[in-house]
Structures are given as structure tokens and as C-alpha cells.
Amino acid sequence: MTDKAGSAHLRDAGVVVTGAGNGIGRALAHRLAQDGARVVVNDLDADACIRVADEIGGIAVPGDAAGDQGVTDLVARSRAALGGVDVWFANAGVETGAAGTEAAWQLSWDVNVMGHVRAARELLPEWLERGTGRFVVTASAAGLLTMLGSPAYSVTKHAAVAHAEWLSATYGEKGVIVQCVCPQGVSTDLLPTDAAGRVIFESGVLTAEEVAADIVEALAHDRFLILPHPEVADYYLRRASDPDRWLRAMRRMQDRIEVAAREEVRVRSSSSGGGRR
């Protein structure tokens, strides 16, 4: 499949990219504009949102892409700016690491799941009436597997995949195409840099631009899962066919993470003189 084929879906299309102030969202906004789309750039960081929109000749619509009223406003403003939304890239996301607080879980649920639910609820009536629309979710390989060290991220990305799957099963025969992007390590602000991140992402980290190119190419074939790291398909199959074996492997990786974390503490303590008597 060629990039040219993917681009055919984008010429003069009205598209919205949430979380487009940096990372995958910024790279995706650039690529979509390059391929002829009319792009609404959204981000909670208004300065970053406006900067990216200026870079690509897009339309800046800063604000919340997760809360009920925020999503309603974003859809309405995007429709007004574009004359209708053809593709919605639900890209905004948060990663709260090992934090297990109520606040961390609630934030993860609101942004990683309910932002998608609320956007789909606003967009579906128009798409179903005209018989066409595309909803592209930036989830994660964590949504197919798991992410050690990041409980809220793992659980909510699983929910994001499940919601996208449900949308596709329910509305796929009515002209609504749903696709789910599930990369592993991507060089963005969300990439963990703690012991878990260093062990899990020892290699294979992609740039945001590489992931954006894969997403655009995937628009041509409408396949549900977009896997910038193709090996994720094999891991997903192994997990499903023998979950106990897969969990044993994950426990071994967890052991490696804990060893790395202890070594990090030891080195830090030694370098600061904490080991002297």
C-alpha cells in the first residue's frame, strides 16, 4: 500500500486532530495538511495548538477534548470551521505512570476513554445520516497487551480499544469506518523514562513522524488495527492463545524492571555520597 493511496482519502477532507500540540498529534496534523486535508488542530495547551496550526496553515481550536461540554464545543466549532467533519482523529491521551490515586485514574478515564465516547456520540448522527465518516483512535499496544508500571494507562487503553471495536461492529456496515492505532514505544512526552520504560523500550522506538506516516497509509485499506510495530500482532496472538504463558513472561519482565529500579537507586545513592559512613 502506498502513501499516495492513503492520501486519496484526505484531499480536501475536513479533519480534526485532538492532542495535536505535540507528539503523534503534531506529526499527524503536519502529514494530513501536507496531503491536502483541511485540518482543525486541537490541544489543551493553547499556545502549542496555535503554533502547530500556524505551521501547517490549519485552524486552531484550543480547548478540552475530554469533558462533556468541551467535546460538544469542539465538535460544534470544528463543524463551523470545516463545514462538516469527515475524519476525527481521537489522539489526545495521558499517561500517569505508576500513580494509583483516584485523581490519576479519573484523569486517565476521562481523557483516554470518555473523550472518545463523547466525540463519537456527537459525530455519529451526522455520519449515519450521510452514510460516511471515519473515527481513528490513538490507543496503544498497551491496549492489546499491557504496560508494566502504568496501571491506569493500561486499563484505559484497553477500554479505548474495546470502545473502538464496539463502534466498528455496530456501525461498520452503515458507512462509519473505525480504526485503532496501537504503537509500542514512540519518541514523545508520553514515553516512560523510569526503570519500566528503559527495560520495556530497550529498542524499537519510532518517531512520531513514522507513526503518522503509517496512519495515513492505513487510511487506504480501512483495516481496524493500525500497528506501526508489526510484531505487536504476534504478541497479541500469543497472549490470546496462551494467557498463562504470556503472563509468566510479563512477570519475568517485571522482575527485570524491579532489578533495574534497585540498581538505579543504588547508583544514585552512591553518586550522592549516601553510601559513605
ABEGO torsion letter per residue (X at the ends): XBAAAAAAAABGBBBBBBGAABEAAAAAAAAAAAAGBBBBBBBABAAAAAAAAAAAGBBBBBEBAABAAAAAAAAAAAAAAAGEBABBBBABBBBAEABABAAAAAAAAAAAAAAAAAAAAAAAAAAAAAGBEBBBBBBBAAAABBBBGBAAAAAAAAAAAAAAAAAAAAAAAAGBBBBBBBBBBBBBAABBABAAAAAABABGBBBAAAAAAAAAAAAAAGBABBBABAAAAAAAAAAAABAAAAAAAAAAAAAAAAAAAAAAAAAAAAAAGAABX
